[in-house]
Amino acid sequence: MTDKNSENLVSFQGDLGAYSNLAAKQLFPDMEVLPSRTFEDALSAVDEGKVKYAVIPIENSVAGRVADIHYLIPHSNLHIIGEHFLRINHHLLVIPGTKIEDLKIVRSHEQALGQCRRTMDALGIKREVFADTAAAAKHVSELGDPSIGAVASSLAGEIYGLESIKKDIEDASHNTTRFVVFSREPLKDLPQDEPTMTSFIFQVRNTPAALYKVMGGFATNGINMTKLESYQLDGAISATQFYADIEGHPDDIGVKHAFDELAFFTREYRILGSYPQSQYRINKRG
């Protein structure tokens, strides 16, 4: 059951200062945030009416897909209603007054460390995996050890009283994370004349070339598929789940025909949501 307070809350996975926190504030600047320990907790908060939305990372331009969320999506009844791209600017955060030559170890989420690998190696700093970026910053602040730093956002540094001695330490300048917004209700009254994304999951039939035939349905109908991910269901080699994103409105005739063919060659499929394309995506394409 929802209440008036939950309508002003958005959940994310991680501690305050996480990149998901930044994405949530950019998307919903007038809403309060609810940090969650796991992706499952963040989604459950929406499902249980504790918050209105959850902002969840789904892929990164350097590290690839965020695997955990793909395993949770099929078990959720929530709907995707939006997307957001966040440029990731990593900071090397330390106890105030620390000099870079005093730093021996840096801790952060494994993806963040991987995204700064060349920089850390050049500085001769050992990398150690931590739960997430913001939690690492909080941990460093509590330790008070100048030999240990964190890779995290500037927001995390501000929250936990750390100093940024080196900014933009990510190896790739295009380092960007795509987030999606989950809601209990699907988006209504989506304009058909505006650029639209549609996300869905499906399982193909166990027949020769079934996936090829599914993909052909989108190709022959002129539908651009921007993302296709596969993963095993419950560890079974023969049971494969697919997650896909396409450019198109659900009422477009080509999209309807493509989904008709999808239904014929799959055991089941479910549309997760149709939502406006982010301006970032539109600008990149244009």
N, C-alpha and C positions, 0 to 999 in steps of 0.2 A: 504494500500500500504506500502510495506517495504522500508527501506532505509539502507544504509551501516552501519549506527550507530546502528540500531535495531538488526542487525545480531550479535552484540557483547553484547547484553543485555539479562539478564534473570530475570524474575519477581518472586516475592514471596509475601505471605501475612504477614504483620507485619512491625514493625519498624526495622531500622538497628540494628543488634545485635540479632535478633530473631534466633531461632534454624533453621528456614527455610533459613535464611541468611547463616548460617554455612553450611547447606546441599548444597545450591547452589554453594558456593565457593569451596566445596570439589569436586562437580561434574564438575564444569566449572571454574577452577582456573584462567583462562585467560580472563574471561568475566566480564563485569560490572553488578551490580545488580540494580534492580528497586523495591524498597519497594512499596507495595500496601496495601490499607486500608482493603480490603476484599478479600476472595478467588475469588469472581466473578470479581473483578477488575484485579486480577493477571491473570486470564484466558482470560479476555477480551483484555488485553494488547497483548497477543499472537494472538488472533483472529483478532485483528485490525492491526497487523503488527508492533506494537510499540516495541516488543521484539521478540526474536527468540524462547525462551522456558519459561515455568513456572514450578517451583519446588514446589510441593504441598504435605503436609503430608496427609496420608490416613488412617494410623492406628498406635497405640502405644501398646507395649507389656504389659503395665500396665493399661492404661485407655481405651483400645479398639479402636473402629473406630472413625474417625474424621467425625462426622455426617454431617456437613455442606457441605462438598465436594461431598458426595454421592447424595445429592439433586441437585447439579449443573451439575454433569456429564451427565445426560440424555439430558440436554438442550444445551450441547456444541457439536460442530462439530470437536473438537480437538482430537488428537491421543496420546496415551501413547507410549513413545519410550524408556523408561528406568525406573529403580528403584534404590533406594539407601537407605541403613539402617544407621541411625545415632544414636550412643550411646549418651544418654542424661545425661549430667553431670551438675546438678543444683548447682549454687553458691548462697550463702546468701550475697547479696550485700548491702552495707551501705555507708553513708557519711564517707569519710576518717577520721580516728581517733575515730570512734564510737566503744564502747565496747559492747559485746554481751548482757551484763546485762542492758544496756540502751535501748535495742530494745524492743518495745512493740507490734508493728504491722508489718506484712510482706504482701506485695501485689504482685499479679502475676495472670497469667491466671489460670482459675479454674482447668485445668488438671495438671498444674505444682504444684499447691498447694495440690491437691489430692495425687500427687506422693511423696510429702514431709510431709504428714500429721503427721506421727509418730514422725519425727524429730522435727517439729514445736511444737507439743504438749509436747514433752519432755523438750523443752526449755521454755515452757510457753509463747509462742508468738502467738498472735491472727492472724488468716488468713483472708485476705480480697481480694475478687475477683477483678481483673483488666482486661482490654481489652486483653492484651497479655503480654508475659514475657518482651520483649524489651521495650514496652511502659511503663511498670511498672518501669523498671530501669530508663528510661528517666524522668518519673514523680518524682521518689525519688530524682534524681539529682537536679531537678528544685525546689523541696520543700525545700531541705537543712535541713530537720528535722531529727536529729539523732535517734529519737524514731521510725522512719518508714524505713523499708528496703524493698528489692525486691528479689524474686527468679527468677533468669535468668541465662544466659550463661556468661562465662568469657569474651566473646567478647563484650557483652552488657556492662559489667563493664568497660572494656577498653574504649569503645566509649563514655560513659557518665561520666567517671571520678569517678567511685565508687570503693570502696575497698571490696574485697572478704574476709569475716572473717570466713567463713566456706565453704569448697568445698565438692562436692559429697554428697549432703544432701538428695538425693533421697532415698526412703525407700527400693526400689528393685534394686539390682545390675544389673539386666538384662534389665533395663529401656531403650528401644530402639524404635525409631520411623521410620516407613517405609515411604519414600517419592516416588512419581512417577513424571516423567517428561512429560509434555504436549507440543506438537508441532502442527503446522498447517498441516504438512505432516506426513504420516506414515513412519516408518522405512523401508528402502528398502534394498534388498540384504542381508537379515538376514540368516546367515549360518544355515543349517539344522542340522549340526552335533555338534552344541554347545547347552548347556542347555538354554532353552527358556521358557519364561512366556507368556501366552496369557490372556488378560483381556476382559471381555464382560459384557453386561447388557441384561436382558431379562424379559419378562412378560409371565407367564404361562397362558394357557387357563383355563377357569373356569369349569374344569371337575374334577371328583374324581381322586385323586392320580397323578395329572399332574406333580407336582414337583418331586414326587418319581420316576416317569417314566423318567423325564429329568435327574435326578441324576443317574439312572440306566444306561443310555446311556454312561455316562463317566466311570462308574464302570466297565461295561462289556467290554469296549474297553481299559481298563488298564490305564486310564488317572487320574492322581492325582489332585484333586481339593483342593487347599490350602486355599481358602477363599470363603465364601458365605455369603453375607449380604442381608437382606430384609428390605424394608421400604415402607411406604404407599405413593402413588402418590396423591398429591394435597389433602391430608387429607381423601381420600376415602378408607374406610375399605376394600372394595372388590377389589381394584386395587393395586396390590403389584408388586413392581419393585425389581429385584434381581441384585446384582453385584457379579461377580465371577472371581477368578483367577485360572488358571490351569497351570500345568507344561506340556509344549508341543509346538511344532512348528506347525503352521497352515497347513503345507504340510504333516505332519505325517498322515499316513493312519488312525490310531486310532482316532486322533483328527477330521479328516474329517468325519468319521462315527459318532462320538459323536455329532458333530454339525448337521448332517443330522437328527438325532433323536431329537435334541433340536428344530430344525425348525418344526418338526411334532407336538410337544406338546406345543409350545409357540405361543402367538399371534404375537410377534415380538422379534427380538434380534438384537444386534449390537456388532460387535467386536470392542473394543476400541483400541486395539493394541497388537502386538507381539513384544517382546524385549528380550535382553539377561538377564538371571538371574544374579543378583548381586553376587559378590564373597562372600559376607557375607552369603547369602542364601546357596551357594554351600558348603562353609566351615561348616556351621551348620548341613547340611544334611550328610556330609561326615565324 
